[in-house]
């Protein structure tokens, strides 16, 4: 029996895994089931309605609250535990997985904010630094409406490039790569249909353009780390911009598969109500 025949269809193929290792990102064949796409879209619409004063790009999920969490918020965590998705993430990070956050990125039509070039590792208190982001497209994501752009291979050195503060209006985050090793000419767009996802490495250089089109671009980024790494609450890191500052040391984290191997604290943050926006 061939390897292709023996591999469940939702898993990354040998070629897809090789691409992830080499390029730092991959677009799997697996697509979000219809119920998952529907639930996440409905959850986003509720968040937009509940938070009219928050920029749609800044809907960071600080999903504490335990049993107090609203159904729309709890649904996001439920889908972050989806077995098919975890199977894919486990192929990259190993069998012991922690989900430590999620962020709806919603660029409204006409005035969606630019996300400047950056690396996620600039912000996150995880040691050793090892994380993947699963970016789930809730709308069609194209060059015109500000899709994700990546620099393939920029993850290979496993180093965080120098970033500088950039507080220009129109930017969704305020830390921007300022490093001579960065070559924007190598960037590629990652266009997705609604229901597709992309997965990228914590060291991957990426960004996205503004949305000046007539079509909204919305997605949900779910963050996973291996349970062999520590979510180090002693490292004081702020969020990605003045509008989404947060105390990363108080974020609740969840063991979603396997066992903890690094002494992670799963109690802090669980008694805090769900929040969106500034803290």
N, C-alpha and C positions, 0 to 999 in steps of 0.2 A: 504494500500500500504506500502511495506517495505521501510525502510530508503535507502537501497541500490538501490531500483528501483526508488526512488524519487530524488536521487542525480545525477546531470549531470556527465557523465563518465570521464570528464577531472579533476574533483575536487578530492581532497584527501578524501579517505574514512575515516570513524571513526577510523578504525584500523591504517591507515597511520598517521592520526593526533596524535593518542596516541603514536605511535612510535616516531614521531618527538618530542613530549613533553618529552618523557622518555629518548630517546637516543641522541637527539640533531641534528639528521639528518634523512632524508628520501629519498628514490628513488620513486617518484610518478609513477603511471601507465601511465600517459600522456606522449606522446612522441612528439618531435618537428615535426610539419608538414613538408612535403617534401620541400616546397618552403622556409621555414625558415632555414632548414638545408643547403640547396643549397646556399642561399644568404650569410649566415654566413661563410660558407667555402670559397666562392668566395671573401668575404671581407677580410678574413685572408690571402688568397693568394696575394691579392693586397697589403696588409700591409707588407707582407714579401718582396715583390718585391720593394716597395717604401722605405724600411728601411733596406737595406742590411747590414748595420754596427751595427744594434741592435740585441742583442741576442733574439731569438724567444720567450723566456720565459718572456721578458721584454716589451711586446707590451701592455703597459697600455694605455687605451683609455681616453685621456683628451679631451673629445668631446665638445669643445667650438665652437665658430665660427658662431652659428646661421645659417643664410642663406648661409654663406660662407662655411659651411661644405661640404666636398666632398660626392658624393652619397654613396660610400662604407661605409663612417663613419656614415652618417645619417641613413643608413639601420640598423645599430646596435641599435640605439636608437629607431627606429621604431619597431623593434622586441622586444625590452625591454618593449614596451607598448602593446605587444600582449595580447589580452583580456583573453585568456585561462591561460596564465602565470600569469597575474595579479590576476585573480580569485584565483589561488592557493596561491599566496603570501598573499592575503588578508585574507585567512583562518588562517594564522599564525600571521600576523602583524595587522590586522584590515583594515577598509575600506579606510583609508587615507594614501596614499603611495607616497614616494619620491624615485626616482631612482637617485643615486648620483655617479655612476661610473661603469666601466666595464674593464675587463682585459683579453686579449687573453693569455692563457697559452699554449704555443706550445713547446713541448719537441721533438726536432729532433731525428731521429733514430741515435743510436750509441753514442751520447754525450749529451743527454738531462740532464739538471741540476737537482740536488736534491732540494726539498723544505723541510727544516728542520722543526721539531716540533715547532708549534707556535699557537697563538690565534690571530685572526684578530683584536680583540679589543685592542691589544697592539698599533695599528697604527692609529686608526680612531678617529677624533674629533667630536664624536656624543654623546650628552648628553640629557636624559639618554641613555646609550649605548644599543641600540636595532637595530639589523640589521640581515638580512638573506642574504646569498649568494646562488644564483641559478647557479649551475655549469653545463653548457650545453656541452655534449660530441659531438665534431665534428668528432672525430675518435673513434675507439674502444679503450677503456681505460682498461688496464689489469695490473696485478702485474708486468709482464715482462717489459712493457713499462712505468712504473712509475705512476700507478693510484693513486688517492687520498686515503689516509689512515686516519682513524678517531679513536678517543678514545670515545666510546659511554658513555654518561652520564657525560662527563667532563664539560658540560655546566651548570650543575644543581646548583652549588654554586654561579653562576653569578659573578665570580671574575676573574680578569686578573692575571694569575700566573706571577712569576718573570721571566723575560727574560734577557738574556745577549747577548752582541755583539759577533758575530762569523763571521769573515771575511775570512774563508777558501775558496780557489778556489773550484769551483764546486757547490756552493750553490746559489740558485736563490734569496734568501733573507738573511739578516744578523742578524736578531733577533731570538734567539733560546731559548726555555723554559729551565730554570735552576731552578727547584723547586722540592722538595722532595715529593710533593703530586702526581707528574706525574709518571704513571706506563705504560711504553711503551708496556709491555706484554699484555695489554688490547686492543691494537689497532687492528682494522679490516680493510681489503681492501674494497674499493667501486669500483667494476668493472662495467663498463657500455658499452653498445653497442652504436655505433654512433646514435645520435638522442634521447638517454635517457638523463635524468638530475638527479642530486642530489641537495638537499637543505640542508644547514647546518646553525646552529646558530652562532652568533658572538663570543660566549664564547667557542665554540667547539675546542678542541685541535686536530689539524690535520697537515698533512704534506704529502710528497710523495717522493718515491725513484727516483734515476736517471734512465734515459732510456738508457740501453745498448743493446736494442733489435734492430731488423731491421725494426721495425714499428714505425712511428711517433705517438705521442700522443698529440692531440690538443683539447682544450676546451675553452669556453668563460664563464667567471665568471661575472654575473651581480649582482650588489649590490643594495639592497632595504632597506629603513628605514621607520618606521612609521612617519607620519607627526605630531605626538605628541612629537617627539624628535627634538632637535635643531642641525643642522649642524653648530657647533660653530666655526666660522672663527677666533675667538680670540685665540683658542688653536693651538699652533705651533707644528705641527707634520710633520716629514719627511716621505718619502715613505719607502719602504721595503728593499732597498739596495742601495749601491752607484750608481749602474747603472740605478736606476729608482727613484732617488730623485725627489721630487716634492713639491711644496708649496700647501699643502692641503687647505689653506685658500682661494686660487684662483680657486678652482674647481667649474665648473658649476653644478648645481643640477636641477632636473626636477620634478615637480608635475605630477605624472602619473595617479593618481586616487584620487577622493575626494577633500578635502580642507586642507590647511595648518593650524595646530593648535598650532604652537610653535614659530611663528615669523621668519621663515626661509627666507634667502635672496636668491632670484632666479635670481638676476641681475648680480652679480659678475661672471666673467668668460665667459659670453655669447658673448662678443666681441673679445675673444681671438681665434686665429686660432687653429685648431686641431693639436695636437702634439703627437708624440711617442718618447720615449727615455728620456734622461736627460733634465732638465730645468736649 
